[in-house]
């Protein structure tokens, strides 16, 4: 057997060994993704203290920026899948080749989205937002899109190699630099002009490019960079990019469908009134925070499944996928128990309004129920993606979130469906109906993805 065809990564022995390996990788990966979220939280807090108008300028530009960010990162996750498969197949030099293709695709997509964001004022007006400062903020966000694409592609490449710590270390340093730059540019310290929300966007944009430069420098100076194909001829860029896009674009479309459903839920909550929107936003923030753990586990699961797929071992594919689901189950069980026990204290961190706390307390069990299915669908989506199966999962998301979630959310929320078969105050029932729609759609997606992964892993044996 030639060296090129022999696997470079020994297979973990046993289900619990795989689960432990997934958990070890998931911890720093989760911390890295949480670090990116913390960076935005720092921006929001500092801008909020600069004034309500400044916060509005920042906030109105953030949702489109988030969509662009998600599209880029999900698209580039296809590169991590392909690199994992090559690693498992015993072709380590191809990992770096795929990474360099991902850099080109990611930077190009970043430029494309960033150029679109230069029309920020027009985009926001189309969305019904007429905040002039928001258009300027969105245009500045656009300048950092290639930078975050380069950082994301490289961080995922290193995670495939089992080296998540450089990405984590860089995002920790990035948060420190971002906090200082925000303080200077938002409030006008050290002789700088006070720029409010625009200052925060500029600060984070600068940090994104610094993070990109730092992580690429690390990849280029690794002692075994040659072994992993960091250098060398690229060959046909068009063929490599086409391979990545065929895998990544359906995944990006699926993510957009899910995001659209939750944007629709927020709109429905707003139709129910200010109190309902506040309750929904707090519930969503709590669920999004817990979801960070699911993202880390899903990425670690994807790495393990893609390596097994590179070996063409159906038994290892199944073991890695279900081990990831098991790790997710345990982590979400702990999160659910802690949340239920501490929910009253958690709600008071968000609001001092006793009426709003009462609504959230009534919804606590429902919020906790969403933790598991939300995380499970993400892990199972990553497992199916890791064996290059993307079309069927995209259809599943279209059915679960596009066809079921949005109309059901309207029917149970502002449509009054929940109030028709449940007792309680209208606000709690309205928000509860929207959350029930989320729970049902996520459960459908998780179930269908589990069936799909089971079929794929059996077929590979």
C-alpha positions in Angstrom: 0.0 0.0 0.0 1.4 3.4 -0.9 1.9 6.2 1.5 -0.6 8.4 -0.3 -3.4 5.9 0.2 -2.8 5.0 3.8 -4.7 6.9 6.4 -2.7 9.4 8.4 -5.1 9.5 11.3 -5.6 6.4 13.5 -9.3 5.7 14.1 -10.4 6.1 17.8 -11.3 2.9 19.4 -14.8 2.6 20.6 -17.9 4.8 20.9 -16.8 6.6 24.1 -13.3 7.3 22.7 -14.9 9.0 19.8 -17.3 10.9 22.0 -14.4 12.1 24.2 -12.4 13.1 21.2 -15.3 15.2 19.9 -15.8 16.8 23.3 -12.1 17.8 23.5 -12.2 19.4 20.1 -15.6 21.0 20.8 -14.5 22.9 23.9 -12.0 25.3 22.2 -14.1 25.5 19.1 -17.1 26.6 21.2 -14.9 29.1 23.0 -13.7 30.5 19.7 -17.2 31.0 18.3 -18.3 32.5 21.6 -15.4 34.9 21.3 -16.7 36.2 18.1 -20.1 36.7 19.7 -18.5 38.5 22.7 -16.8 40.9 20.3 -20.2 42.0 19.1 -21.6 42.1 22.6 -18.7 44.5 23.6 -19.6 46.7 20.6 -23.3 46.7 21.6 -22.7 47.6 25.2 -20.3 50.5 24.4 -22.5 51.9 21.7 -25.5 51.7 24.0 -23.8 53.9 26.5 -23.1 56.4 23.8 -26.8 57.0 23.2 -30.0 55.5 22.0 -29.7 57.0 18.5 -26.1 55.6 18.1 -27.4 52.2 19.2 -30.1 52.3 16.7 -27.6 53.1 13.9 -25.5 50.1 15.0 -28.5 47.8 15.6 -30.3 48.4 12.3 -27.2 47.5 10.3 -26.4 44.3 12.3 -29.0 41.8 10.9 -27.9 42.2 7.3 -24.3 41.9 8.4 -25.1 38.8 10.4 -26.7 37.2 7.3 -23.6 38.0 5.2 -21.4 36.5 7.9 -23.4 33.3 8.2 -23.5 32.8 4.4 -19.7 33.1 4.2 -18.9 30.9 7.2 -21.4 28.2 6.2 -20.1 28.2 2.6 -16.5 27.9 3.8 -17.4 25.0 6.1 -17.5 23.0 3.0 -13.7 23.5 2.7 -13.3 22.0 6.2 -15.4 19.0 5.2 -13.3 18.4 2.0 -10.1 18.8 3.9 -11.2 16.4 6.6 -12.1 13.8 3.9 -8.6 14.2 2.4 -7.0 13.9 5.8 -8.9 10.7 6.4 -8.0 9.3 3.0 -4.3 9.8 3.7 -3.7 12.8 1.5 -2.5 15.5 3.9 -1.0 17.6 1.2 -4.5 18.1 -0.2 -5.7 19.7 3.0 -3.6 22.9 2.5 -4.6 22.9 -1.2 -8.3 23.0 -0.3 -7.5 25.7 2.4 -6.0 28.0 -0.2 -8.9 27.5 -2.6 -11.2 28.3 0.4 -9.3 31.5 0.9 -9.8 32.6 -2.7 -13.5 31.6 -2.6 -14.1 33.2 0.8 -12.3 36.5 0.0 -14.2 36.7 -3.3 -17.5 36.1 -1.5 -16.5 38.7 1.1 -15.8 41.2 -1.6 -19.1 40.5 -3.3 -21.2 40.8 -0.2 -19.1 43.8 1.0 -19.7 45.5 -2.3 -23.5 44.9 -1.9 -23.3 46.5 1.6 -21.9 49.7 0.0 -25.5 50.2 -1.0 -26.3 50.1 2.7 -28.8 53.0 2.7 -30.8 51.6 -0.2 -30.8 48.1 1.3 -32.1 49.2 4.6 -34.8 51.3 3.0 -35.9 48.2 1.0 -36.1 46.4 4.4 -38.3 49.2 5.7 -35.5 50.8 7.8 -34.7 54.5 7.2 -32.0 55.2 9.7 -29.3 57.1 7.7 -26.5 56.2 10.1 -27.4 52.5 9.6 -26.5 52.7 5.9 -23.1 54.1 6.7 -22.5 51.4 9.4 -23.5 48.6 6.9 -21.1 50.0 4.3 -18.3 49.9 6.8 -19.3 46.4 7.9 -18.9 45.4 4.2 -15.2 46.4 4.2 -14.4 43.7 6.8 -16.3 40.8 5.1 -13.2 39.5 3.2 -11.2 39.7 6.5 -13.6 37.6 8.5 -13.8 35.1 5.6 -10.1 34.7 5.6 -10.0 34.2 9.4 -12.9 31.7 9.3 -11.5 29.6 6.5 -8.1 29.4 8.2 -9.5 28.7 11.7 -11.6 25.8 10.3 -8.6 24.5 8.4 -6.6 24.4 11.6 -9.5 22.7 13.4 -9.5 19.9 10.8 -5.8 19.4 11.7 -6.7 19.1 15.3 -5.3 22.6 16.2 -8.1 24.8 17.4 -6.0 26.7 20.0 -4.4 29.2 17.6 -7.9 30.4 16.4 -9.0 30.7 20.1 -5.9 32.5 21.2 -6.2 35.0 18.3 -9.9 35.7 19.0 -9.1 36.3 22.7 -6.4 38.8 21.7 -8.9 40.3 19.1 -11.4 40.9 21.8 -8.9 42.8 23.9 -7.8 45.0 20.9 -11.5 45.5 19.9 -12.4 46.7 23.4 -9.6 49.3 23.4 -10.4 50.5 19.9 -14.1 50.7 20.6 -13.4 52.8 23.7 -11.2 55.1 21.7 -13.4 55.5 18.6 -16.9 55.3 20.2 -16.3 57.9 22.9 -13.5 59.9 21.2 -10.7 59.1 23.7 -6.9 59.9 23.1 -7.8 62.7 20.8 -9.8 60.6 18.4 -13.2 61.9 17.2 -16.3 60.5 19.0 -17.9 58.3 16.3 -20.5 56.4 18.3 -21.9 53.4 16.5 -19.7 53.9 13.4 -16.6 53.9 15.6 -17.6 50.4 16.9 -18.0 49.1 13.4 -14.7 50.5 12.3 -12.9 49.0 15.4 -14.4 45.5 14.8 -13.5 45.8 11.1 -9.9 46.6 11.8 -9.7 43.7 14.3 -11.2 41.3 11.8 -8.4 42.1 9.3 -5.8 41.8 12.1 -7.1 38.4 13.1 -7.0 37.3 9.5 -3.4 38.4 9.1 -2.4 36.7 12.4 -4.0 33.3 11.7 -2.7 33.1 8.1 0.8 34.0 9.4 0.5 31.1 11.8 -0.6 28.7 9.1 2.2 29.7 6.8 4.9 29.3 9.5 3.8 25.9 10.9 6.8 23.5 11.1 4.8 20.9 9.2 3.2 23.4 6.7 4.8 21.6 3.8 3.4 18.3 5.0 -0.1 19.7 5.0 0.2 21.3 1.6 0.3 24.9 2.7 2.7 25.6 -0.2 2.8 24.3 -3.7 1.0 24.6 -7.0 -2.8 25.3 -6.8 -3.7 23.6 -10.1 -7.1 24.5 -11.5 -8.6 27.1 -9.2 -11.8 26.9 -11.1 -12.2 23.1 -10.6 -11.3 23.5 -6.9 -13.7 26.4 -6.3 -16.4 24.5 -8.2 -16.0 21.5 -5.9 -16.3 23.7 -2.8 -19.2 25.7 -4.1 -21.2 22.6 -5.1 -21.0 21.5 -1.5 -21.2 24.9 0.2 -23.9 26.7 -1.6 -26.8 24.4 -0.7 -25.7 24.6 2.9 -25.7 28.4 2.8 -29.2 28.3 1.3 -30.4 26.0 4.0 -29.0 28.3 6.7 -30.7 31.3 5.1 -34.0 29.4 5.2 -33.6 28.8 8.9 -32.5 32.4 9.6 -35.5 33.7 7.6 -37.8 31.6 9.8 -36.5 33.1 13.0 -36.6 36.6 11.5 -40.2 36.0 10.7 -40.8 34.9 14.3 -39.3 38.2 15.5 -41.7 40.0 13.1 -44.7 38.1 14.4 -43.7 38.9 18.0 -43.4 42.6 17.1 -47.0 42.5 15.7 -48.1 41.3 19.1 -46.7 44.3 20.9 -43.7 45.7 22.6 -43.9 43.3 25.6 -44.2 40.3 23.3 -41.2 41.4 21.2 -39.1 41.9 24.4 -40.0 38.5 25.7 -39.2 36.8 22.4 -35.9 38.6 22.0 -34.8 37.6 25.5 -35.8 34.0 24.9 -34.0 34.0 21.6 -30.8 35.5 23.2 -30.9 32.7 25.8 -31.4 30.0 23.2 -28.6 31.5 21.0 -26.2 31.5 23.9 -26.8 27.8 24.6 -26.6 27.2 20.9 -22.9 28.2 21.0 -22.2 24.8 22.6 -24.1 23.1 19.9 -22.0 24.9 17.2 -18.8 23.6 18.8 -20.0 20.1 19.0 -21.3 20.1 15.5 -18.0 21.3 14.1 -16.1 18.7 16.0 -18.6 16.0 14.8 -18.2 17.2 11.2 -14.4 16.9 11.5 -14.6 13.3 12.8 -17.3 12.2 10.3 -15.4 13.7 7.4 -12.2 11.9 8.3 -14.2 8.7 8.6 -15.7 9.4 5.2 -12.3 9.9 3.7 -11.5 6.4 4.9 -14.8 5.1 3.3 -15.6 3.4 6.6 -19.4 3.4 7.2 -19.0 2.0 10.7 -16.7 4.9 11.6 -19.0 7.4 10.0 -21.9 6.1 12.0 -19.9 6.0 15.2 -18.7 9.5 14.9 -22.1 10.9 14.0 -24.0 9.3 16.8 -21.2 10.0 19.3 -21.6 13.7 18.4 -25.3 13.4 19.0 -24.6 11.7 22.3 -22.3 14.4 23.4 -24.9 17.0 22.4 -27.5 15.2 24.4 -25.4 15.2 27.6 -24.4 18.8 27.3 -27.9 20.0 26.6 -29.3 17.9 29.5 -26.9 19.7 31.8 -27.7 23.1 30.3 -31.5 22.4 30.6 -31.2 21.4 34.3 -29.1 24.5 35.1 -31.4 26.8 33.2 -34.6 25.5 34.8 -33.0 25.8 38.3 -31.6 29.3 37.7 -34.2 30.7 35.3 -35.5 33.3 37.7 -32.1 34.7 38.3 -31.2 34.6 34.5 -34.4 36.5 33.6 -33.5 39.3 36.1 -30.2 39.8 34.2 -32.2 40.9 31.2 -35.0 42.9 32.8 -36.3 44.4 36.0 -39.8 44.5 34.7 -41.9 42.1 36.9 -44.5 41.6 34.2 -41.9 40.6 31.7 -40.2 38.3 34.2 -43.6 36.6 34.8 -44.1 36.0 31.1 -40.6 34.6 30.7 -41.1 32.4 33.8 -44.2 30.9 32.2 -42.3 30.1 29.1 -39.2 28.7 30.8 -40.0 25.0 30.2 -40.7 25.7 26.5 -37.5 27.6 26.1 -35.6 24.8 27.7 -37.3 22.2 25.5 -35.9 24.0 22.4 -32.3 23.7 23.6 -32.0 20.0 22.7 -33.8 19.9 19.3 -32.1 23.1 18.2 -28.6 21.7 19.0 -29.5 18.2 17.6 -30.5 19.5 14.2 -27.2 21.4 14.0 -25.1 18.3 14.9 -27.0 16.0 12.5 -26.8 18.6 9.7 -23.0 18.7 10.2 -22.8 14.9 10.2 -24.7 14.6 6.9 -22.7 17.5 5.4 -19.4 15.7 6.3 -20.3 12.9 3.9 -20.9 15.5 1.2 -24.7 15.1 1.4 -26.2 18.6 1.0 -29.2 18.6 -1.3 -31.5 16.4 0.8 -30.7 18.4 4.0 -31.4 21.6 2.2 -34.8 20.2 1.2 -35.4 19.2 4.8 -34.7 22.7 5.9 -37.0 24.1 3.2 -39.8 21.9 4.5 -39.2 22.3 8.2 -38.5 26.0 8.3 -39.9 27.5 5.0 -43.0 25.4 4.6 -43.9 24.6 8.2 -42.3 27.0 10.7 -43.3 30.4 9.2 -47.0 29.7 8.6 -47.3 27.7 11.9 -45.6 30.6 13.8 -48.1 33.0 12.4 -51.0 30.7 13.1 -50.1 30.0 16.7 -48.8 33.5 17.4 -50.5 36.6 15.9 -53.1 34.3 14.4 -54.3 33.4 17.8 -54.0 29.6 17.4 -52.3 29.0 20.8 -55.0 31.1 22.6 -57.7 28.9 21.0 -56.6 25.7 22.8 -54.6 27.0 25.8 -55.4 29.2 28.8 -53.4 32.1 30.0 -52.7 35.8 29.3 -52.6 36.8 25.6 -49.0 38.0 25.6 -47.7 34.7 27.1 -49.9 32.7 24.7 -48.8 34.7 21.7 -45.1 34.3 22.4 -45.6 30.7 23.5 -47.3 29.9 20.2 -44.3 31.3 18.3 -41.9 29.2 20.4 -44.1 26.1 19.9 -43.8 26.6 16.2 -40.0 26.8 16.6 -40.0 23.6 18.7 -42.1 21.7 16.2 -40.1 22.7 13.1 -36.8 22.0 14.9 -38.1 18.6 16.0 -39.1 17.8 12.4 -35.7 18.9 11.1 -33.9 16.8 13.7 -36.0 13.7 13.0 -35.6 13.8 9.3 -31.9 14.5 9.5 -31.4 11.6 11.9 -33.2 9.3 9.4 -31.1 10.7 6.6 -27.8 10.2 8.5 -28.8 6.7 9.5 -29.4 5.8 5.8 -26.2 7.4 4.7 -24.0 5.6 7.2 -25.6 2.2 6.4 -25.1 2.8 2.7 -21.4 3.5 3.3 -20.7 0.2 4.9 
